[in-house]
Amino acid sequence: MGVDSYLVAWIVNYLTERPQYVRLGNCRSEIVVSSTEAPQWTVLSPVLFSQHTSDLQCNSESCHVQKFSDNTAIVGCISSGQEEQYRNLIKDFVKWCDSNHLHLNTSKTKELVVNFRRPRPLMDPVIIKGDCVQRVQTYKYLGVQLDDKLDWTVNTDALCKRGQSRLYCLRRLASFNICNKMLQMSYQTVVASALFYAVVCWGGSIKKRDASRLDKLVRKAGSIAGTKLDSLTSVAERRALSRLLSIMENPLHPLNRIISRQRSSFSDRLLSPSCSTDRLRRSFLHHTM
């Protein structure tokens, strides 16, 4: 990689022979010397982790590996019952973990199957090291509640619960006669960050009933802050459009080529692909285009 030998020696010294212990009150465990993993809460650790996992890639059009810290998701688009590529990718991932001394916790590994066909065909479970991976109907990934029907009601329930607790903090601030400007800043940083988390992902596909629940919380926050706040629809459309523009400006993004192919040769406008279902019409690309 062309890295200076002195830098390599310094990194090796940084990663090996690290003494550590656990302290609880006045009690302290024995000191253990560790030479595995990168220390947490340091600037260098994310860079080293990215370098360590850079060789784990998948260049298939039907399968994708999404890496984020210690959360790795394998996504496969299976058609006509062709699961071989998806299952081979899982096997390669398990082998890669073993060869790179990474422990794969099979008890926390879940499989979520999204299938809208009726009746749903039976699929063989995924087996990892003799353990059967649990197949679930809902799963929380990176703070977003996903389900096997792409119905965002469960996610809305979690957002409403989180928003209600944040509104209590906003009410407490208002009870101290804080100015409206500070209340609006508190709303944006504390409440809105929770209510509109990953809104680009679910904002266009949410049900009207669930959207009204979130808008109700926004109106309550607006009455506390003494101003009219942006609704869920306006926030979702603004952020989705901003995300689309950033993808168009980034030629390395996987969706950049797909969006570029939708440009009209006559007016240079983006033409939305034809779709036959409302679910697809409300998805990110179709909705934003």
Buried (B, 14 or more C-beta within 10 A) or exposed (E): EEEEEEEEEEBEEBBEEBEEEEEEEEEEEEEEEEEEBBEEEEEEBEEBBEEBBEEBEBEBEBBBBEBEEEEBBBBBEBEEEEBEBBBEBBEBBBEBBEEEEBEBEBEEBBBBEEEEEEEEEEEEEBEBEEEEBBEEEBBEEEEBBBBBBEBBBBBBEBBBEBBEEBBEEBEEBBEEEBEEEEBBEBBBEBBBEBBBBEBBBBBBBBEEEBBEBBBEBBEBBBEBBEEEBBBBBEBBBEBBEEBBEEBBEEEEEEBBEEBEEBEEEEEEEBEEEEEEEEBBBBBBBBBBE
